[in-house]
């Protein structure tokens, strides 16, 4: 009969107390790995959001400097845009003659 593969390597044990200690250690290890993975994903997400917000604010600052007050609809459009779109508008804003030219 083939032994099932549970994906857990345990040392040979002599009694149930050893099993309890080994499982306790393993559970603690898994919990730490799970927490570390969650922290890493959170940091990556936070970094991405920070970059997007920074790019959005940089675009708004450039537009305000070049064209004056930014209408609410343009601000809302920027707030809902992807990072790629914001970067595209930023590049256009550098040379655009009017605010409308940026968003065409």
N, C-alpha and C positions, 0 to 999 in steps of 0.2 A: 504494500500500500504506500502510495506517495504521500510524503508529509506536506501539509499546506505551507505556503510561503506567506507569512504575515508581514514581512518587511521590517521586522524588529529582530535585532541580534541581541540575545541575552546570554550571559555566561551560564555555565552549568550551575545549577542550584541544588542545595542539599535539604533545605527546609522552606516552609512558607514564610518565615521571617525574612530570609534572604530575598525571596520573590517580592515581598512587600517593600523592602528597602530599594531594590533595583527598580521597581515600577515607580516608586516615589521619586527617585533620582531622574528617571526617564521623563516623567511628567513635568518635573521642574525644568528640565532641559527643553522640552517641547514648548512649554509656556514662554520661556525666555526667547526662543527662536521666533515664536508667533508674535510676541511683543516687538522684537527687533524688526521683523518684517513689516509690521504695521507702522512703526516709527519711520522706517525708510520710505514707505509709500507716502506717508503724510508729509515728510520733508520734500519729496519730489513734487508732490501736488502743490505744496505751499510755495516752493521755488518757482514753479511754472506760473502760478497765479501772480506771484510778485513780479515776475518778468512782464507778464501781460499788462498788469496795472501800470508798471513803470513806462512801458511803451505807449500805453493809452494816454497817460498824463503828459509824456513828452510830445506826443502829437498835438494834444490840446494846447499845450504851451506854445508850440511852434505856430499853430494856426492863429492863436490869439495875438501873438507878437506880429505876425505878418498881416493879418486881416481884421484885427479888432475883435470885438465880442463875438462869441460863437453861439449861433442860435441853438435852442434846446433840441430841435430835431436832429441837428448834426451831432450834438453831444450824445444823444441817445443812440444814434447810429454807430458812433465810435464805441460806446459802452457794450454794444451787442455784437461787435465784430470779432473775427478771429485774429490771432496774432499776425498771420500772413497778410490779411487785409489791412491791418493797422500799419504794418511796415510798408506796404504798397502806397497807402495814402501819405505816409510820412515822406517817402521819396518824391512823390508828386508835389507835395506841399513846398518842397525846397525851391522849385522852379515855377510853380503855378502863378498866374497873374491875378486870379481871383479865387475865392473860397469855392465857388462852384466848379472851377476847373479841377480841383483836387478830387471831387467826388463823382466825376463823370466817368 
